Amino acid sequence: MSTDLMFVLAVAVITWGGVFFYLLRLERLARNLEQQVGDDLTPRPASRHGKGESEDQQ
């Protein structure tokens, strides 16, 4: 293989590797955000706090 072809292949592998890791990071961020939003939308039972008050009222 010529040096130019090796350089092009190396740049392509580095670029696609970076894209792959960025997408993995983005997916993990989206999963964490989805979990936080889901937790915020889940109704909290009154008996959880002992006095029947929610966290917002304390």
Secondary structure, 3 states (H helix, E strand, C coil): CCHHHHHHHHHHHHHHHHHHHHHHHHHHHHHHHHHHHHHHHCCCCHHHHCCCCCCCCC
